[in-house]
C-alpha cells in the first residue's frame, strides 16, 4: 500500500490495522455484507402444541426460521412493534415473549400472569399491554425492555372480586380500552399524563358477560360482544361522556340457541361497504349491521356457528370459519349479494385465517393436518401448502399499522 492510499484510508476513518487486514485477507475470507431486508412481508405462525412460532415470508410464501421456548401457546395471540421487527407473543401460561423477526431469536420472555389470552400495543408504540384471566386485570410493559410500567387489577363490586379481562384494544391517544367478563363493565385506561399511574374510567352494567371486543379502524367505536345475552355494548370514544349504548339487542329472539363449542372472535372482525359483519352466538348466521345507524340490516345463513368472520382487505368478500362439528369448512360471502358463493375444505380443524396485506392470498391454519394452506382469493384455488406442527394463529406484520390489531 503506498502512502497516498494509506492517507486516504485514514482520512476516511479506516485505521492501519483494518486497512492491512482488508488487504491481507482474500476476498472469500472477508466478512460478508449483511443481507438487508424489510419486515413488511413477514409474519408468524403459532405452533401451539410445541410452544414455538415459525417466522414466514408472505411474498416468497416460505418459512424463514423458527423460534422456540415460548411456553403454552394453546391460545396464543400476537401483536407487533410499530416498525414490524418485533412480535409480542402472549401465551396461555401468562408468558409474554418478545421475538425478533429479522434474527429469528427470542429477545426476552417474562412470566407476567397465570393465564393470559392477548394484548395490544399503544398508539405510539412505547407500551405493550397484556390482558389476563388470572389474576385478572391488565399489565402494561415498556415495549423495548419489557419492564413493568403499570398494573391495573380488574376488581369490581363491593367485595372486590377479580374479573377476567377480554377485548383489550389500543385506543386513540395514549391508552387502552377493555372489557371485564364477570363484572359486565368496560374500562378505559388513559396513560397520557403519567404512564405509571393510568387514569381509569369505568363504565358499569354494559351487559352480561362481555367476551371479546373490537375497535373500528378510525378508532372511534369500541364494541364488546355479549355472551350472556343477545347484543353488543358500544362506547363512542369520540364522545365518551355519552356512556355505553346497547346495539343489536335480541337478535336471537324467538330462536333456541345451540350449544356453543367455541367462542366467536371479534378481533378478526369484518367491515365492508359501510357494514359490519359479526358472528351470531349460538346460531348459524352472520349478522350484518349498518355502521351509521348501528341497526341490523340483514343476516346471512351459513354452514355452522361462525368463529372468525373476516373481510378480505378490499372488502368485497367475507371469509368465515366455524366451530365443531363444521370446523373443517370455510365459506365465502359476497358483500354485494350478501350470499355465500363458495364452500371450501382446506383441511382438518381450521383455526385461523390471515390475509396478505393487499389480499391476493389468504393463509389458513389446519391444526389436525399439521399444515398451513394458501389460497388465491380470486380463483379460490390452493396456491401452496407448508408444514406446521398443530398450527393455530397466523399473524402478519401489516397489523402493526392498524388500530385494534
C-alpha positions as CSV (number, residue, x, y, z in Angstrom):
1,X,0.0,0.0,0.0
2,X,1.6,3.4,-1.0
3,X,1.5,6.5,1.2
4,X,-1.3,8.1,-0.8
5,X,-3.6,5.1,-0.4
6,X,-2.8,4.8,3.3
7,X,-3.6,8.5,3.8
8,X,-6.9,8.3,2.0
9,X,-7.8,5.3,4.1
10,X,-7.0,7.1,7.4
11,X,-8.9,10.2,6.3
12,X,-11.9,8.0,5.6
13,X,-11.8,6.7,9.2
14,X,-10.1,3.3,8.5
15,X,-7.3,2.5,10.8
16,X,-4.0,1.0,9.9
17,X,-4.9,-2.5,11.2
18,X,-8.2,-2.6,9.4
19,X,-6.5,-1.4,6.1
20,X,-3.8,-4.1,6.3
21,X,-6.3,-6.7,7.3
22,X,-8.5,-6.0,4.4
23,X,-5.5,-6.2,2.1
24,X,-4.1,-9.3,3.6
25,X,-7.3,-11.5,3.5
26,X,-8.5,-13.0,0.3
27,X,-11.9,-11.8,-0.9
28,X,-13.6,-15.1,0.0
29,X,-12.4,-14.9,3.6
30,X,-13.6,-11.3,4.3
31,X,-16.8,-10.8,6.4
32,X,-19.8,-10.9,4.0
33,X,-22.1,-7.9,3.9
34,X,-25.3,-8.4,5.9
35,X,-28.4,-9.2,4.0
36,X,-30.7,-6.2,4.2
37,X,-34.5,-6.7,4.2
38,X,-37.7,-5.0,5.4
39,X,-40.3,-6.6,7.6
40,X,-43.5,-5.7,5.7
41,X,-44.0,-9.2,4.3
42,X,-43.0,-11.1,7.4
43,X,-45.3,-12.8,9.9
44,X,-45.6,-15.7,12.4
45,X,-47.5,-19.0,12.5
46,X,-48.2,-20.3,16.0
47,X,-47.3,-24.0,16.5
48,X,-49.5,-24.4,19.6
49,X,-48.6,-27.9,20.6
50,X,-44.8,-27.4,20.9
51,X,-44.5,-23.8,22.2
52,X,-42.9,-22.2,19.2
53,X,-43.5,-20.0,16.2
54,X,-42.5,-20.2,12.6
55,X,-41.4,-16.9,11.0
56,X,-42.8,-16.7,7.5
57,X,-42.4,-14.6,4.4
58,X,-45.8,-13.9,2.8
59,X,-44.3,-12.7,-0.5
60,X,-41.9,-15.7,-1.0
61,X,-44.5,-18.0,0.6
62,X,-41.8,-19.6,2.6
63,X,-40.6,-20.4,6.1
64,X,-37.8,-18.1,7.2
65,X,-37.0,-19.6,10.6
66,X,-38.3,-21.0,13.9
67,X,-38.3,-19.5,17.4
68,X,-38.6,-22.0,20.3
69,X,-39.2,-21.8,24.0
70,X,-42.4,-19.7,24.1
71,X,-44.3,-21.8,26.6
72,X,-48.0,-22.7,26.4
73,X,-49.4,-21.4,23.1
74,X,-52.7,-23.2,23.2
75,X,-54.5,-19.8,23.0
76,X,-51.7,-17.6,21.8
77,X,-52.1,-14.1,20.3
78,X,-49.6,-11.8,18.7
79,X,-49.1,-8.0,18.2
80,X,-46.2,-6.2,16.5
81,X,-43.9,-3.3,17.2
82,X,-44.5,-0.2,15.1
83,X,-41.6,-1.0,12.8
84,X,-42.7,-4.5,12.3
85,X,-39.5,-6.0,13.6
86,X,-40.7,-7.5,16.8
87,X,-43.6,-9.8,17.6
88,X,-45.0,-9.8,21.1
89,X,-46.4,-13.3,21.8
90,X,-49.0,-13.8,24.6
91,X,-49.1,-17.3,25.9
92,X,-51.9,-19.1,27.8
93,X,-49.5,-19.7,30.7
94,X,-49.1,-15.9,31.2
95,X,-45.8,-15.6,29.4
96,X,-45.1,-12.5,27.3
97,X,-42.3,-13.1,24.7
98,X,-40.6,-10.6,22.5
99,X,-39.4,-12.2,19.2
100,X,-37.0,-10.6,16.7
101,X,-38.4,-11.5,13.3
102,X,-35.2,-10.5,11.5
103,X,-32.8,-12.6,13.5
104,X,-35.5,-15.2,14.4
105,X,-34.5,-15.1,18.1
106,X,-36.2,-14.8,21.4
107,X,-35.2,-11.4,22.8
108,X,-36.9,-11.6,26.2
109,X,-39.6,-13.5,28.0
110,X,-41.4,-12.6,31.2
111,X,-44.0,-14.5,33.1
112,X,-46.4,-11.7,33.8
113,X,-49.6,-13.6,34.9
114,X,-51.0,-17.1,35.4
115,X,-53.3,-17.1,32.4
116,X,-53.2,-14.6,29.5
117,X,-55.1,-14.5,26.2
118,X,-53.8,-11.5,24.3
119,X,-52.7,-7.9,24.3
120,X,-52.2,-4.7,22.4
121,X,-49.5,-2.1,21.6
122,X,-50.1,1.6,22.4
123,X,-50.7,4.1,19.6
124,X,-47.2,5.5,19.9
125,X,-45.6,2.0,20.1
126,X,-44.0,2.7,23.5
127,X,-46.0,0.2,25.6
128,X,-47.4,-3.3,25.2
129,X,-50.3,-4.4,27.4
130,X,-51.4,-7.9,28.3
131,X,-55.0,-8.9,29.2
132,X,-55.2,-11.6,31.8
133,X,-57.7,-14.2,33.1
134,X,-55.6,-14.9,36.1
135,X,-55.2,-13.0,38.3
136,X,-57.3,-10.8,36.2
137,X,-56.5,-7.3,35.0
138,X,-54.2,-5.6,32.6
139,X,-50.4,-5.2,32.9
140,X,-48.5,-2.7,30.8
141,X,-44.9,-3.0,29.9
142,X,-42.2,-0.9,28.2
143,X,-42.1,-2.2,24.6
144,X,-38.3,-2.1,24.4
145,X,-37.3,-3.7,27.8
146,X,-40.5,-5.4,28.9
147,X,-40.1,-3.6,32.2
148,X,-43.4,-3.5,34.1
149,X,-44.8,0.1,33.8
150,X,-48.3,-0.2,35.3
151,X,-50.6,-2.9,36.8
152,X,-54.4,-2.4,36.6
153,X,-56.2,-5.1,38.7
154,X,-59.7,-5.9,37.4
155,X,-61.5,-5.5,40.8
156,X,-65.2,-4.8,40.9
157,X,-68.2,-4.9,43.3
158,X,-68.3,-4.2,47.0
159,X,-66.3,-7.3,47.8
160,X,-63.6,-6.5,45.3
161,X,-64.0,-9.6,43.2
162,X,-61.5,-10.3,40.4
163,X,-62.7,-10.4,36.8
164,X,-61.2,-11.9,33.6
165,X,-60.2,-9.2,31.1
166,X,-61.1,-9.6,27.4
167,X,-61.3,-7.4,24.3
168,X,-58.2,-5.3,25.0
169,X,-57.5,-2.8,22.3
170,X,-55.3,0.3,21.7
171,X,-57.4,3.4,22.0
172,X,-56.6,6.7,20.2
173,X,-54.3,8.8,22.4
174,X,-52.1,7.0,24.9
175,X,-54.4,4.4,26.3
176,X,-56.2,1.1,26.2
177,X,-59.8,0.0,26.3
178,X,-61.0,-3.4,27.5
179,X,-63.9,-5.3,29.0
180,X,-64.4,-7.3,32.2
181,X,-66.2,-10.6,31.7
182,X,-67.7,-11.3,35.1
183,X,-68.2,-7.7,36.0
184,X,-70.1,-6.7,32.9
185,X,-68.0,-3.5,32.6
186,X,-65.9,-1.6,30.1
187,X,-62.8,0.3,31.3
188,X,-60.7,2.9,29.5
189,X,-57.1,3.4,30.8
190,X,-55.6,6.8,30.0
191,X,-51.8,6.9,30.2
192,X,-51.3,10.3,28.6
193,X,-50.4,12.1,31.8
194,X,-48.5,9.6,33.8
195,X,-48.0,6.1,32.2
196,X,-47.1,4.6,35.6
197,X,-50.4,5.7,37.1
198,X,-53.1,5.3,34.4
199,X,-56.4,7.1,34.9
200,X,-59.1,4.5,34.6
201,X,-62.7,5.4,33.6
202,X,-65.2,2.6,34.4
203,X,-68.5,2.0,32.6
204,X,-70.7,-0.3,34.6
205,X,-73.7,-2.5,33.7
206,X,-72.8,-2.7,30.0
207,X,-74.4,-6.2,29.6
208,X,-73.9,-9.8,30.7
209,X,-70.5,-11.4,30.2
210,X,-68.7,-9.3,27.5
211,X,-66.5,-12.0,25.9
212,X,-64.4,-10.1,23.3
213,X,-64.1,-6.6,21.8
214,X,-63.1,-4.7,18.7
215,X,-62.4,-1.1,17.8
216,X,-63.3,0.4,14.4
217,X,-60.4,1.3,12.1
218,X,-60.8,5.0,12.8
219,X,-60.5,4.4,16.5
220,X,-63.9,5.8,17.2
221,X,-66.2,3.0,18.4
222,X,-65.3,0.2,20.8
223,X,-67.8,-2.7,20.7
224,X,-67.9,-5.6,23.1
225,X,-69.8,-8.8,22.2
226,X,-72.0,-10.2,25.0
227,X,-72.1,-13.9,25.7
228,X,-74.7,-13.8,28.4
229,X,-77.4,-12.1,26.3
230,X,-78.0,-11.1,22.7
231,X,-76.4,-7.8,21.6
232,X,-73.3,-5.7,21.9
233,X,-72.2,-2.9,24.1
234,X,-70.8,0.1,22.2
235,X,-68.7,3.0,23.5
236,X,-68.1,6.1,21.3
237,X,-64.6,7.1,22.2
238,X,-65.1,10.5,20.5
239,X,-68.0,11.2,22.9
240,X,-67.3,9.0,25.9
241,X,-69.4,11.2,28.1
242,X,-72.5,9.7,26.5
243,X,-71.6,6.4,28.1
244,X,-72.2,2.9,26.7
245,X,-75.0,2.2,24.3
246,X,-76.6,-1.2,23.6
247,X,-76.9,-2.3,20.0
248,X,-78.4,-5.4,18.3
249,X,-80.4,-6.4,21.4
250,X,-82.5,-9.5,20.9
251,X,-81.0,-10.7,17.6
252,X,-81.8,-14.3,18.6
253,X,-85.3,-13.6,19.8
254,X,-87.6,-16.5,19.0
255,X,-84.8,-18.9,18.3
256,X,-83.4,-21.6,20.6
257,X,-79.6,-21.0,20.8
258,X,-77.4,-24.0,20.1
259,X,-74.6,-25.2,22.4
260,X,-71.5,-23.0,21.9
261,X,-68.5,-25.3,21.3
262,X,-66.0,-22.4,20.6
263,X,-66.4,-18.7,21.5
264,X,-66.6,-16.4,18.5
265,X,-63.8,-13.9,18.0
266,X,-64.3,-10.3,17.1
267,X,-60.7,-9.2,16.8
268,X,-60.6,-10.6,13.2
269,X,-63.7,-8.5,12.6
270,X,-65.1,-7.5,9.2
271,X,-66.2,-4.1,7.9
272,X,-67.1,-3.6,4.3
273,X,-69.1,-1.1,2.3
274,X,-70.4,0.7,5.4
275,X,-71.5,-2.6,7.1
276,X,-70.2,-4.7,9.9
277,X,-70.3,-8.5,9.8
278,X,-70.4,-10.3,13.1
279,X,-70.8,-13.9,14.2
280,X,-74.2,-14.6,15.9
281,X,-73.5,-16.6,19.1
282,X,-75.3,-19.9,19.2
283,X,-76.7,-19.5,15.7
284,X,-75.7,-20.5,12.2
285,X,-75.7,-16.9,11.0
286,X,-73.6,-13.9,10.2
287,X,-75.2,-10.6,11.3
288,X,-75.0,-7.6,9.1
289,X,-75.0,-4.2,10.8
290,X,-75.2,-0.7,9.3
291,X,-72.3,1.3,10.9
292,X,-74.2,4.6,10.6
293,X,-77.4,3.6,12.4
294,X,-75.9,0.6,14.3
295,X,-79.0,-1.4,13.4
296,X,-79.2,-4.9,11.9
297,X,-79.8,-4.7,8.2
298,X,-79.5,-8.4,7.4
299,X,-78.4,-11.9,8.4
300,X,-76.7,-14.5,6.3
301,X,-77.3,-18.2,6.9
302,X,-74.0,-20.1,7.0
303,X,-73.0,-23.7,7.4
304,X,-72.3,-23.7,11.2
305,X,-71.5,-21.5,14.2
306,X,-69.1,-18.8,13.0
307,X,-65.8,-18.3,14.9
308,X,-63.9,-15.8,12.7
309,X,-65.7,-13.5,10.3
310,X,-63.0,-11.7,8.3
311,X,-63.1,-9.3,5.4
312,X,-60.8,-9.5,2.5
313,X,-58.7,-6.2,2.5
314,X,-60.7,-4.8,-0.4
315,X,-64.0,-5.5,1.4
316,X,-65.5,-7.4,-1.5
317,X,-65.7,-10.8,0.4
318,X,-66.2,-12.1,3.9
319,X,-64.4,-15.4,4.8
320,X,-65.9,-17.4,7.7
321,X,-64.7,-20.4,9.6
322,X,-66.7,-22.5,12.1
323,X,-66.8,-24.2,15.4
324,X,-67.1,-28.0,15.8
325,X,-68.5,-30.0,14.0
326,X,-68.1,-27.8,10.9
327,X,-64.5,-26.7,11.7
328,X,-63.0,-28.2,8.5
329,X,-65.0,-25.9,6.3
330,X,-64.7,-22.3,5.2
331,X,-67.4,-20.2,3.5
332,X,-67.0,-17.1,1.4
333,X,-69.7,-14.4,1.3
334,X,-70.1,-11.8,-1.5
335,X,-70.7,-8.5,0.1
336,X,-72.7,-7.2,-2.9
337,X,-75.2,-10.0,-2.9
338,X,-75.0,-10.9,0.8
339,X,-74.9,-14.6,-0.2
340,X,-72.5,-17.5,0.3
341,X,-70.6,-18.1,-3.0
342,X,-68.1,-20.7,-2.1
343,X,-67.6,-23.5,0.4
344,X,-64.0,-24.7,0.8
345,X,-62.4,-27.7,2.5
346,X,-58.8,-26.7,3.2
347,X,-58.2,-29.4,5.9
348,X,-59.0,-30.7,9.4
349,X,-59.8,-28.2,12.1
350,X,-59.4,-24.8,10.6
351,X,-58.5,-22.4,13.5
352,X,-57.4,-19.2,11.8
353,X,-57.1,-17.2,8.6
354,X,-54.9,-14.3,7.7
355,X,-55.0,-12.3,4.5
356,X,-51.8,-11.0,2.9
357,X,-51.6,-7.1,3.2
358,X,-53.3,-6.4,-0.1
359,X,-55.5,-9.5,-0.1
360,X,-54.3,-11.5,-3.1
361,X,-53.9,-14.6,-0.9
362,X,-55.2,-16.0,2.4
363,X,-53.2,-18.3,4.7
364,X,-55.3,-20.9,6.6
365,X,-54.2,-23.0,9.6
366,X,-55.3,-26.6,9.6
367,X,-54.4,-27.9,13.1
368,X,-55.1,-31.6,12.7
369,X,-53.4,-31.9,9.3
370,X,-50.3,-30.1,10.6
371,X,-50.3,-27.7,7.7
372,X,-50.9,-24.2,6.5
373,X,-52.8,-23.9,3.3
374,X,-52.5,-20.8,1.0
375,X,-55.5,-19.9,-1.3
376,X,-55.7,-17.5,-4.2
377,X,-58.6,-15.3,-3.1
378,X,-59.8,-14.6,-6.6
379,X,-59.7,-18.2,-8.1
380,X,-60.3,-19.9,-4.7
381,X,-57.6,-22.4,-5.7
382,X,-54.8,-23.7,-3.5
383,X,-51.5,-21.9,-4.2
384,X,-49.3,-24.0,-1.9
385,X,-49.1,-25.7,1.5
386,X,-46.4,-25.7,4.1
387,X,-45.8,-27.9,7.1
388,X,-46.5,-26.7,10.7
389,X,-47.0,-28.5,13.9
390,X,-50.6,-28.1,15.0
391,X,-50.8,-24.5,13.7
392,X,-53.3,-22.1,15.1
393,X,-52.9,-18.3,14.8
394,X,-51.4,-16.6,11.8
395,X,-50.3,-13.0,12.1
396,X,-48.6,-10.7,9.5
397,X,-46.7,-7.5,10.4
398,X,-49.2,-5.5,8.3
399,X,-51.2,-5.5,11.6
400,X,-48.6,-3.1,13.1
401,X,-50.1,-0.2,11.2
402,X,-53.7,-0.9,12.1
403,X,-55.7,0.3,15.1
404,X,-57.0,-2.6,17.1
405,X,-54.6,-5.2,15.8
